[in-house]
Amino acid sequence: MSSGKRSSHIAARPGRIERIWPRIGLTVHLIVPAVTLLFGLSPLPAHAQIQPPAIASPQAILVDYESGTVLFERAADTPSAPGSIAKMMTTAVVFQELTEGRLTPDTEFKVSEYAWRRGGAPSGGATMFAGINTSIKVSDLLRGAIIPSGNDATIILSEGISGNELAFVQKMNEEAKKIGLTDSVFANASGLSDPTQQTTARDMMRLATHIIRKYPQYYTIYAESDFLWNKIRQNNRNPLLGMSLGADGFQTGYLKESGFNLVGSAVQNNQRLILALLGAKSDKERADDARKLLEWGFRAFESKLLFDKGQVVGEATLYGGARGGVPLVGTSSIRLLVPRNGTERINARILYEGPIDAPVTAGTELARLRVMRGDQLALEVPLVAAEDVGKGPLWRRALDGAYELVVGLAREGFSKLKNAYARAT
């Protein structure tokens, strides 16, 4: 494979384009309309493979924040009770209320007897020690929910915003769907035990990414080392903050039925990693596992550019258009974390439901680029139309219609033949 030359476009044969990115030694094949990309890198020799650290947590995921590259995962889609990491969803809703102007940091909420008994000092659980019938500013309640993981703080916030905790939980679940938390169900604002409440490591990673990206002005609270309320000073419960890893936030949780959970984020040399661990057997085990994964992620990988912003990734087939296809680009530059010392084989596909009906407008999301490391998802990003493509003349629409009819009949015939063969064997 050549290197040091400009990117080239070489017609390999009709319907196929070969693209070479010498910058990172990738050969990319785009097959139209099957839309399969193959990033062919020479695989690492056995001794050079980058092995992840041995961890005990049964569910875990580690991702690069900028690119979304998955560096490590284990049972990341297995549901589990969240415990106090559910408070991240509560604070995300509060951040949204603040950002959209329905609250201010100085808005005050009264401490109800319910909030005091269920989440305050009488409860025996994590609390900010809010006094019954007192009024507390939203800014202090947020710190009380995040730093000492106060159950009372989250209940007070939920009642102040929605009138009662149940109505607030509806907001939590609605927002969770918008964010893309596909396997999470929230039943209360605090994360206290409830048989219907569940999440996954992948969903908590997605939530962490959302909070950092959308609410950077409030995310800084997660890095504060302690919180003083009612003359009681409590340290931040996140063990990563004291490990010299560059950690700057997120939450811990524990329930007897699910074990010790942790979501964390750290930055080194302008690179941010996000991790989620569920089900550790002890506070020490989750802290050790998190440290091992972060140290390994920063040490073993580096970011490589796959496609510049605006650079064509591939093409989607158009039906009835002024041309037969529309070029696809990312919404920003597309990067992938790769082994720092070596190369690896990865596979990628452009996925879309097609053919796509013309006309299409530039910027419309039409497809997704999915990159796999073996059987693990490494990266998935949206692709949009690079330009407008209008409807084609009548003859082209008729030709496309005839083509689709022939292809459809061929697929139907192949399916029948396949089924007949399966029955015969």
Buried (B, 14 or more C-beta within 10 A) or exposed (E): EEEEEEEEEEEEEEEEBBBBBBEBBBBBBBBBBEBBBBBBBEEBEEEEEBEBBEBBBBBBBBBBBBBBBBBBBBBBEBBBBBBBBBBBBBBBBBBBBBEEEEBEEEBEBBBBEBBBBBBBBEBEBBBBBBBBEEEBBBBBBBBBBBBBBBBBBBBBBBBBBBEEBEEBBEBBBEBBEEBEBEBBBBBBBBBBBBEEBBBBBBBBBBBBBBBBEBBEEBBEBBBEEEBEBEEEEBEBBBBBBEBEBBBBBBBBBBBEEBBBBBBBBBBBEEBBBBBBBBBBEEBEBBBBBBBBBBBBBBEBBEBBBBBEEEBBBBBBBBBBBBBBBBBBBBEBBBBBBBBEEBBBBBBBBBBBEBBBEBBBEEEEEBBBBBBBBEEEBBBBBEBBBBEBBEBBEEEBBEBBEEBBEEEEEEEEEEEEEEEEEEEEE
